[in-house]
């Protein structure tokens, strides 16, 4: 289903009881983000919020994609799985053998549909150009400053349009944009991104690169800009497929080489000049829940701003999960399951990306296993599949379990796991936002093969004895073993899962390596297959927070310590260090970012203003839970 424009989507959200209008003035500097953070974490994603009094001519739409229902509404479907089924059926039709003329004729209607998905450039101006501002001033747009140590205000839902200098093929991506002045922003495209490749060609040719940024319009545009499509596939073809109607584009006023959606709310036109010096951009409170640190990025010069008369500025905040972006990721998980399954890894049955893993960090994959070594085959295929190359922790299960039921999944995986033989490590490209890597954009990966093992995959010399003491006794004995062990979570033991979490206060180089070697050798630990180590400031009994911190701070290959007992049969226990890394204790040479929390002044302002907002019962700031986990007040940890 195609939305006429963003206003039609807002009206539908309101009709469905999914949107709250806020008429009280709320400051785009920190306050809008703080209110949205509280609502988005209030259970079920809360409601979408329309801030109508922003001190500018534009309302701000927040949390529009922040629940499964609203994500489905944005894409015009009843469920995300229905899209996956439709794409799978399409792939099957295209891949099926065409043995005779009748088989080929059956394909014609689908080929006609392909044509209906392709974007169309229309003549004249679009609704996005009802108002044309040739002396633009970005301060007149309510661009948000979301977190206290952000480098400034950032445009957070920009749909950025560039073109290949040689082929003229379009790329539509989403990269944050820090506003530095009335006509200047940064352009935060990473080296792996297609727009960065386009920029490299313009730089080589020594010519300015035209760029246009759209905001609003059909909500499917923002999703399509985030989708991990192959480089030669137009994002607006995906949008056309999802909305069942082609996207109509119009040429920009000052950058006519670039076309943008006619129904968008706001267009920011401009260029990037490769002759410019780069600009120091950031920090930025990012989707990892940590600040991504400042670095040098290209400058984007604004030449015009156009907008529709009733324009609404869409924005999002990212930070400690869960946030709105989790549902954009869930849509990608469902939509791209079929292409991965049909083209690269046919044995895949299902895939899940837990919100605590913030997209690439943790991916659970279910396969239909038929032969020994199939897990390793899938592992290598997954790490070579598009943006799955950024995956850090891959967990494999098979047809014996449903992977979305995490307790049953974990029980199944650990029952099949030999820590000495079923955990594989590799190195490769990583997301540049992964702060745990010793080198930016390059680090370790880990695959935990929790599939049922064929006889060829079993090590008959391995044995995991039953737990000999209660979980309470185990916890007491570990706390007594070393004062550096600040807390122990044995909840999983009580569920029959041989894994514990330890909160550790490190105080010397090699501390966790040494500690793990010692405690894993204790007779009381013989039945434990894995120990996850987290920072002493983290409550290990809060599994969601612990998993989020652990996944962010772990470089699996560098931070893994396998204990294997002597003799036959042997026992084994894998230790994984998910603590903060420092130069002094870990010889870690990069800056380490702080986690993202709101400042106390903003929390108090929103507390006082809450009763005027008309958004229901008071909700305390989620940041209060994490105040004790930050190190100082700056984006970079001292």
KETIFI-449800 format. One record per residue (C-alpha): x, y, z; residue number from 0; residue in three letters. Coordinates in pm, whole numbers. Example, Ala and Ser with C-alpha at 12.3 -4.5 7.8 and 13.67 -1.06 7.14 Angstrom:
X:Y:Z:i:aa
1230:-450:780:0:ALA
1367:-106:714:1:SER
This chain:
X:Y:Z:i:aa
0:0:0:0:UNK
132:343:-95:1:UNK
86:636:140:2:UNK
-15:956:-37:3:UNK
241:1142:174:4:UNK
368:1163:530:5:UNK
59:1357:637:6:UNK
-165:1066:532:7:UNK
53:833:741:8:UNK
26:1066:1043:9:UNK
-353:1078:1005:10:UNK
-368:697:990:11:UNK
-149:665:1300:12:UNK
-377:902:1488:13:UNK
-689:717:1374:14:UNK
-540:389:1498:15:UNK
-456:539:1838:16:UNK
-84:517:1759:17:UNK
3:888:1776:18:UNK
-3:1161:2040:19:UNK
4:1531:1950:20:UNK
201:1751:2189:21:UNK
104:2121:2173:22:UNK
326:2245:2457:23:UNK
654:2398:2345:24:UNK
934:2141:2362:25:UNK
1292:2240:2284:26:UNK
1458:2048:1995:27:UNK
1779:2080:2196:28:UNK
1777:1763:2414:29:UNK
1415:1786:2538:30:UNK
1239:1621:2240:31:UNK
1489:1334:2251:32:UNK
1449:1284:2626:33:UNK
1069:1269:2602:34:UNK
1089:1029:2308:35:UNK
1338:806:2490:36:UNK
1098:772:2782:37:UNK
802:692:2557:38:UNK
989:448:2331:39:UNK
1106:247:2634:40:UNK
767:252:2809:41:UNK
662:-91:2679:42:UNK
563:-205:2333:43:UNK
742:90:2179:44:UNK
499:347:2319:45:UNK
329:584:2075:46:UNK
445:799:1786:47:UNK
482:1161:1893:48:UNK
403:1475:1693:49:UNK
566:1779:1854:50:UNK
365:2067:1711:51:UNK
532:2354:1897:52:UNK
905:2347:1822:53:UNK
987:2717:1795:54:UNK
998:2682:1413:55:UNK
744:2652:1133:56:UNK
782:2274:1129:57:UNK
635:2011:1365:58:UNK
860:1715:1449:59:UNK
747:1353:1408:60:UNK
920:1105:1640:61:UNK
900:731:1706:62:UNK
689:675:1393:63:UNK
848:332:1330:64:UNK
878:245:1698:65:UNK
659:-66:1724:66:UNK
578:-371:1516:67:UNK
233:-232:1438:68:UNK
365:105:1320:69:UNK
646:-58:1121:70:UNK
386:-271:942:71:UNK
168:35:886:72:UNK
466:222:738:73:UNK
526:-62:492:74:UNK
154:-114:427:75:UNK
144:-479:538:76:UNK
-33:-687:802:77:UNK
288:-853:917:78:UNK
659:-837:836:79:UNK
656:-1210:762:80:UNK
403:-1152:483:81:UNK
664:-945:297:82:UNK
920:-1221:339:83:UNK
672:-1473:197:84:UNK
595:-1251:-100:85:UNK
964:-1202:-180:86:UNK
1032:-1575:-141:87:UNK
748:-1659:-382:88:UNK
888:-1406:-630:89:UNK
1237:-1557:-611:90:UNK
1096:-1907:-656:91:UNK
904:-1798:-965:92:UNK
1205:-1632:-1122:93:UNK
1436:-1923:-1039:94:UNK
1202:-2203:-1147:95:UNK
1282:-2387:-1474:96:UNK
1097:-2255:-1783:97:UNK
1055:-2571:-1989:98:UNK
795:-2458:-2241:99:UNK
612:-2157:-2374:100:UNK
333:-2184:-2117:101:UNK
585:-2164:-1833:102:UNK
730:-1849:-1986:103:UNK
388:-1694:-2041:104:UNK
306:-1744:-1673:105:UNK
600:-1516:-1595:106:UNK
470:-1224:-1804:107:UNK
233:-1078:-1541:108:UNK
516:-1073:-1289:109:UNK
745:-901:-1540:110:UNK
473:-640:-1584:111:UNK
475:-590:-1209:112:UNK
852:-531:-1222:113:UNK
788:-240:-1455:114:UNK
529:-100:-1216:115:UNK
787:-90:-935:116:UNK
1045:115:-1123:117:UNK
1067:483:-1022:118:UNK
939:742:-1268:119:UNK
1073:1095:-1325:120:UNK
783:1333:-1376:121:UNK
792:1675:-1540:122:UNK
750:1999:-1352:123:UNK
760:2046:-978:124:UNK
637:1823:-701:125:UNK
461:1891:-374:126:UNK
807:1891:-212:127:UNK
878:2213:-406:128:UNK
570:2416:-312:129:UNK
802:2651:-121:130:UNK
1149:2724:-258:131:UNK
1411:2889:-37:132:UNK
1717:3005:-234:133:UNK
1884:3163:71:134:UNK
1856:2859:300:135:UNK
1909:2859:673:136:UNK
1909:2518:843:137:UNK
1851:2680:1182:138:UNK
1491:2733:1071:139:UNK
1443:2355:1066:140:UNK
1403:2193:1412:141:UNK
1709:1971:1381:142:UNK
1753:1783:1709:143:UNK
2042:1770:1947:144:UNK
1969:1433:2105:145:UNK
2237:1371:2367:146:UNK
2445:1601:2588:147:UNK
2784:1519:2436:148:UNK
2672:1523:2072:149:UNK
2889:1749:1860:150:UNK
2582:1954:1773:151:UNK
2241:1910:1613:152:UNK
2211:1614:1375:153:UNK
1966:1533:1098:154:UNK
1887:1172:1186:155:UNK
1642:1049:918:156:UNK
1795:1196:600:157:UNK
1734:1007:276:158:UNK
2049:1099:85:159:UNK
2062:1084:-296:160:UNK
2383:1057:-497:161:UNK
2472:933:-844:162:UNK
2759:738:-991:163:UNK
2973:976:-1196:164:UNK
3020:729:-1484:165:UNK
2700:522:-1497:166:UNK
2457:783:-1355:167:UNK
2304:508:-1140:168:UNK
2130:630:-827:169:UNK
2211:546:-469:170:UNK
1977:625:-182:171:UNK
2126:588:164:172:UNK
2089:716:517:173:UNK
2385:881:689:174:UNK
2364:1123:978:175:UNK
2431:1491:907:176:UNK
2573:1725:1171:177:UNK
2462:2085:1119:178:UNK
2753:2332:1146:179:UNK
2589:2645:1012:180:UNK
2303:2784:801:181:UNK
2432:2615:484:182:UNK
2687:2362:608:183:UNK
2665:2006:741:184:UNK
2889:1705:763:185:UNK
2827:1403:542:186:UNK
2888:1095:752:187:UNK
2928:822:493:188:UNK
3149:531:592:189:UNK
3409:383:358:190:UNK
3194:72:299:191:UNK
2898:277:173:192:UNK
2806:327:-193:193:UNK
2787:707:-156:194:UNK
3147:704:-33:195:UNK
3244:518:-352:196:UNK
3059:779:-557:197:UNK
3247:1053:-372:198:UNK
3580:885:-443:199:UNK
3508:901:-818:200:UNK
3418:1270:-800:201:UNK
3732:1334:-598:202:UNK
3944:1158:-856:203:UNK
3782:1363:-1133:204:UNK
3817:1685:-930:205:UNK
3454:1793:-971:206:UNK
3183:1881:-725:207:UNK
2938:1606:-634:208:UNK
2567:1697:-639:209:UNK
2371:1565:-342:210:UNK
2009:1597:-233:211:UNK
1850:1503:97:212:UNK
1479:1424:130:213:UNK
1285:1416:455:214:UNK
937:1275:496:215:UNK
705:1159:221:216:UNK
588:799:212:217:UNK
747:638:522:218:UNK
871:350:307:219:UNK
1143:581:167:220:UNK
1329:605:496:221:UNK
1315:227:535:222:UNK
1436:165:179:223:UNK
1732:398:237:224:UNK
1848:174:524:225:UNK
1797:-155:337:226:UNK
2112:-360:261:227:UNK
2055:-381:-114:228:UNK
2313:-486:-372:229:UNK
2496:-188:-518:230:UNK
2323:-208:-858:231:UNK
1965:-223:-722:232:UNK
1775:106:-701:233:UNK
1633:162:-353:234:UNK
1324:316:-511:235:UNK
1255:-11:-689:236:UNK
1238:-175:-346:237:UNK
1013:110:-230:238:UNK
792:55:-536:239:UNK
771:-316:-461:240:UNK
679:-253:-97:241:UNK
420:17:-170:242:UNK
286:-157:-487:243:UNK
318:170:-673:244:UNK
612:332:-846:245:UNK
784:625:-678:246:UNK
741:953:-862:247:UNK
1054:1167:-868:248:UNK
1119:1529:-960:249:UNK
1442:1703:-1049:250:UNK
1599:1930:-789:251:UNK
1595:2306:-846:252:UNK
1966:2383:-797:253:UNK
2100:2028:-846:254:UNK
1897:1908:-1149:255:UNK
2118:1600:-1190:256:UNK
1949:1456:-879:257:UNK
1587:1341:-856:258:UNK
1393:1324:-530:259:UNK
1047:1196:-428:260:UNK
779:1441:-537:261:UNK
577:1377:-221:262:UNK
860:1441:27:263:UNK
810:1703:298:264:UNK
1150:1874:287:265:UNK
1436:1867:35:266:UNK
1785:1994:116:267:UNK
1985:2045:-205:268:UNK
2358:2095:-223:269:UNK
2696:1955:-312:270:UNK
3013:1804:-168:271:UNK
3334:1958:-300:272:UNK
3629:1715:-297:273:UNK
3862:2016:-291:274:UNK
3734:2113:54:275:UNK
3916:2023:372:276:UNK
3731:1760:572:277:UNK
3539:1870:880:278:UNK
3573:1733:1236:279:UNK
3231:1570:1288:280:UNK
3086:1419:1606:281:UNK
3066:1281:1868:282:UNK
2719:1136:1821:283:UNK
2506:921:2053:284:UNK
2466:621:1825:285:UNK
2250:309:1788:286:UNK
2506:99:1974:287:UNK
2413:284:2294:288:UNK
2761:438:2295:289:UNK
2889:762:2147:290:UNK
3053:721:1810:291:UNK
3357:941:1836:292:UNK
3452:1243:1630:293:UNK
3639:1198:1303:294:UNK
3700:1375:972:295:UNK
3420:1369:712:296:UNK
3327:1561:394:297:UNK
3145:1895:402:298:UNK
2799:1929:248:299:UNK
2713:2277:120:300:UNK
2343:2362:102:301:UNK
2231:2550:-210:302:UNK
1852:2544:-158:303:UNK
1579:2412:68:304:UNK
1236:2330:-69:305:UNK
934:2199:117:306:UNK
563:2137:98:307:UNK
332:2385:264:308:UNK
228:2153:547:309:UNK
572:1995:593:310:UNK
653:1788:901:311:UNK
1017:1725:994:312:UNK
1072:1353:1068:313:UNK
1347:1256:1310:314:UNK
1460:969:1529:315:UNK
1686:916:1824:316:UNK
1919:622:1867:317:UNK
2084:511:2186:318:UNK
2062:238:2446:319:UNK
1817:-25:2316:320:UNK
1532:-67:2274:321:UNK
1476:226:2041:322:UNK
1279:292:1726:323:UNK
1561:173:1501:324:UNK
1516:-182:1634:325:UNK
1201:-212:1422:326:UNK
1377:-89:1110:327:UNK
1627:-367:1176:328:UNK
1350:-621:1234:329:UNK
1196:-530:897:330:UNK
1533:-588:730:331:UNK
1570:-920:910:332:UNK
1235:-1039:769:333:UNK
1253:-882:423:334:UNK
1604:-1001:340:335:UNK
1567:-1351:480:336:UNK
1432:-1479:148:337:UNK
1706:-1334:-78:338:UNK
1981:-1472:147:339:UNK
1801:-1806:163:340:UNK
1734:-1829:-209:341:UNK
2065:-1703:-347:342:UNK
2340:-1786:-98:343:UNK
2241:-2007:195:344:UNK
1950:-2232:93:345:UNK
1957:-2426:420:346:UNK
1856:-2119:622:347:UNK
1513:-2160:779:348:UNK
1494:-1845:989:349:UNK
1700:-1561:1129:350:UNK
1672:-1338:1436:351:UNK
1863:-1029:1548:352:UNK
1796:-966:1920:353:UNK
1759:-600:2005:354:UNK
2039:-623:2264:355:UNK
2278:-717:1982:356:UNK
2216:-384:1803:357:UNK
2189:-528:1452:358:UNK
2524:-677:1343:359:UNK
2665:-770:1682:360:UNK
2446:-1076:1741:361:UNK
2265:-1280:1476:362:UNK
2086:-1609:1542:363:UNK
2036:-1832:1239:364:UNK
1832:-2150:1211:365:UNK
1934:-2399:944:366:UNK
1798:-2723:809:367:UNK
2098:-2941:891:368:UNK
2165:-3252:687:369:UNK
2538:-3323:713:370:UNK
2849:-3278:925:371:UNK
3023:-2944:889:372:UNK
2715:-2769:756:373:UNK
2734:-2512:1035:374:UNK
3081:-2405:919:375:UNK
2956:-2385:561:376:UNK
2674:-2153:668:377:UNK
2909:-1949:885:378:UNK
3138:-1872:590:379:UNK
2847:-1797:358:380:UNK
2682:-1564:608:381:UNK
3002:-1367:671:382:UNK
3031:-1317:295:383:UNK
2670:-1204:242:384:UNK
2647:-827:198:385:UNK
2623:-642:528:386:UNK
2640:-971:717:387:UNK
3015:-924:675:388:UNK
2986:-693:979:389:UNK
2836:-965:1201:390:UNK
3038:-1025:1519:391:UNK
2862:-1313:1699:392:UNK
2676:-1574:1494:393:UNK
2473:-1838:1679:394:UNK
2358:-2141:1481:395:UNK
2067:-2367:1566:396:UNK
1883:-2622:1357:397:UNK
1536:-2751:1286:398:UNK
1508:-2889:1640:399:UNK
1410:-2557:1801:400:UNK
1225:-2229:1745:401:UNK
1486:-1956:1766:402:UNK
1260:-1671:1880:403:UNK
1190:-1841:2215:404:UNK
1521:-1743:2373:405:UNK
1507:-1964:2683:406:UNK
1440:-2277:2479:407:UNK
1694:-2170:2218:408:UNK
1968:-2118:2477:409:UNK
1894:-2451:2643:410:UNK
1914:-2626:2306:411:UNK
2235:-2454:2195:412:UNK
2419:-2527:2519:413:UNK
2302:-2889:2525:414:UNK
2470:-2936:2186:415:UNK
2780:-2730:2259:416:UNK
3133:-2851:2318:417:UNK
3319:-2527:2400:418:UNK
3646:-2674:2274:419:UNK
3526:-2775:1926:420:UNK
3202:-2594:1844:421:UNK
3312:-2229:1871:422:UNK
3492:-2093:1566:423:UNK
3681:-1766:1535:424:UNK
3774:-1551:1240:425:UNK
3869:-1193:1154:426:UNK
3727:-962:895:427:UNK
3560:-628:824:428:UNK
3356:-482:1108:429:UNK
3121:-189:1140:430:UNK
3329:125:1194:431:UNK
3104:198:1492:432:UNK
3233:-114:1669:433:UNK
3457:39:1934:434:UNK
3584:-298:2062:435:UNK
3808:-363:1759:436:UNK
4178:-298:1810:437:UNK
4181:-151:1458:438:UNK
3894:58:1328:439:UNK
3667:-143:1097:440:UNK
3860:-469:1137:441:UNK
3824:-724:1415:442:UNK
3728:-1066:1542:443:UNK
3418:-1276:1477:444:UNK
3278:-1580:1653:445:UNK
3038:-1855:1551:446:UNK
2873:-2067:1819:447:UNK
2751:-2385:1654:448:UNK
2457:-2499:1864:449:UNK
2322:-2745:1610:450:UNK
2271:-3111:1692:451:UNK
2603:-3280:1613:452:UNK
2647:-3560:1367:453:UNK
2871:-3852:1479:454:UNK
3158:-3710:1271:455:UNK
3141:-3382:1464:456:UNK
3148:-3531:1814:457:UNK
3456:-3558:2031:458:UNK
3414:-3871:2240:459:UNK
3684:-3751:2479:460:UNK
3468:-3457:2592:461:UNK
3235:-3484:2889:462:UNK
3023:-3229:3075:463:UNK
2935:-3361:3421:464:UNK
2611:-3263:3598:465:UNK
2618:-2966:3832:466:UNK
2735:-3086:4174:467:UNK
2636:-2785:4382:468:UNK
2340:-2550:4385:469:UNK
2352:-2223:4195:470:UNK
2350:-2035:4528:471:UNK
2652:-2232:4653:472:UNK
2834:-2176:4323:473:UNK
2771:-1802:4344:474:UNK
2890:-1791:4706:475:UNK
3207:-1984:4625:476:UNK
3296:-1756:4332:477:UNK
3236:-1437:4531:478:UNK
3462:-1575:4801:479:UNK
3731:-1674:4551:480:UNK
3839:-1321:4456:481:UNK
3741:-968:4562:482:UNK
3762:-866:4195:483:UNK
3447:-1072:4134:484:UNK
3185:-816:4231:485:UNK
2870:-1011:4141:486:UNK
2765:-1339:3983:487:UNK
2453:-1426:3785:488:UNK
2361:-1792:3814:489:UNK
2003:-1755:3685:490:UNK
2083:-1955:3373:491:UNK
2218:-2240:3584:492:UNK
1882:-2260:3755:493:UNK
1724:-2300:3410:494:UNK
1959:-2588:3327:495:UNK
2184:-2372:3105:496:UNK
2556:-2417:3189:497:UNK
2653:-2050:3155:498:UNK
2722:-1782:3417:499:UNK
2785:-1407:3408:500:UNK
3052:-1245:3626:501:UNK
3089:-872:3697:502:UNK
3462:-808:3729:503:UNK
3665:-512:3847:504:UNK
3990:-550:3657:505:UNK
4306:-428:3830:506:UNK
4603:-573:3640:507:UNK
4708:-672:3286:508:UNK
4585:-1014:3184:509:UNK
4342:-1016:3475:510:UNK
4052:-1198:3310:511:UNK
4273:-1446:3126:512:UNK
4434:-1540:3456:513:UNK
4108:-1541:3651:514:UNK
3927:-1756:3398:515:UNK
4206:-2011:3389:516:UNK
4188:-2037:3769:517:UNK
3813:-2051:3829:518:UNK
3739:-2279:3531:519:UNK
3975:-2535:3688:520:UNK
3774:-2546:4011:521:UNK
3590:-2878:4059:522:UNK
3266:-2686:4122:523:UNK
3295:-2532:3772:524:UNK
3336:-2857:3580:525:UNK
2982:-2844:3445:526:UNK
2999:-2478:3330:527:UNK
3053:-2443:2956:528:UNK
3078:-2066:2928:529:UNK
3151:-1761:3144:530:UNK
3059:-1412:3024:531:UNK
3258:-1136:3192:532:UNK
3111:-786:3217:533:UNK
3225:-459:3371:534:UNK
3191:-431:3750:535:UNK
2954:-134:3706:536:UNK
2705:-360:3525:537:UNK
2446:-560:3717:538:UNK
2495:-913:3573:539:UNK
2149:-1013:3694:540:UNK
2001:-768:3441:541:UNK
2040:-997:3141:542:UNK
1925:-749:2877:543:UNK
2168:-478:2989:544:UNK
2450:-728:3040:545:UNK
2405:-874:2692:546:UNK
2398:-528:2533:547:UNK
2719:-420:2712:548:UNK
2886:-757:2654:549:UNK
2820:-766:2279:550:UNK
2945:-410:2232:551:UNK
3267:-455:2429:552:UNK
3376:-795:2297:553:UNK
3621:-864:2018:554:UNK
3561:-1241:2015:555:UNK
3893:-1358:1879:556:UNK
4103:-1130:2097:557:UNK
3889:-1162:2410:558:UNK
3827:-1539:2426:559:UNK
3996:-1776:2671:560:UNK
3939:-2148:2645:561:UNK
4002:-2368:2948:562:UNK
4042:-2737:2869:563:UNK
4117:-2982:3147:564:UNK
4385:-3247:3129:565:UNK
4310:-3617:3100:566:UNK
4024:-3816:2951:567:UNK
3745:-3736:2941:568:UNK
3818:-3364:2942:569:UNK
3595:-3072:3039:570:UNK
3601:-2732:2871:571:UNK
3487:-2382:2955:572:UNK
3501:-2077:2728:573:UNK
3557:-1738:2889:574:UNK
3458:-1426:2695:575:UNK
3572:-1084:2812:576:UNK
3301:-822:2754:577:UNK
3458:-557:2979:578:UNK
3589:-214:2883:579:UNK
3939:-226:2734:580:UNK
4208:22:2840:581:UNK
4563:104:2739:582:UNK
4695:30:3089:583:UNK
4532:-310:3146:584:UNK
4466:-437:2793:585:UNK
4717:-251:2572:586:UNK
4417:-110:2386:587:UNK
4535:192:2187:588:UNK
4207:343:2060:589:UNK
3977:582:2243:590:UNK
3691:410:2424:591:UNK
3348:577:2409:592:UNK
3111:639:2696:593:UNK
2758:503:2705:594:UNK
2479:750:2629:595:UNK
2274:904:2909:596:UNK
2076:1225:2934:597:UNK
2219:1505:3148:598:UNK
2058:1582:3481:599:UNK
1943:1930:3381:600:UNK
1743:1794:3087:601:UNK
1593:1517:3297:602:UNK
1474:1773:3553:603:UNK
1331:2006:3283:604:UNK
1129:1721:3132:605:UNK
1017:1603:3477:606:UNK
872:1950:3546:607:UNK
714:1978:3202:608:UNK
563:1628:3192:609:UNK
221:1722:3328:610:UNK
177:1981:3051:611:UNK
248:1738:2767:612:UNK
-72:1534:2772:613:UNK
108:1205:2720:614:UNK
-15:1008:3019:615:UNK
128:900:3352:616:UNK
474:1014:3450:617:UNK
763:805:3316:618:UNK
1103:843:3477:619:UNK
1407:891:3256:620:UNK
1557:560:3134:621:UNK
1898:728:3172:622:UNK
1871:709:3551:623:UNK
1927:333:3530:624:UNK
2261:381:3358:625:UNK
2407:678:3545:626:UNK
2622:447:3757:627:UNK
2772:282:3449:628:UNK
2926:587:3284:629:UNK
3289:688:3324:630:UNK
3303:1063:3373:631:UNK
3085:1303:3176:632:UNK
3256:1319:2838:633:UNK
3194:1118:2520:634:UNK
3542:967:2547:635:UNK
3624:768:2859:636:UNK
3932:901:3040:637:UNK
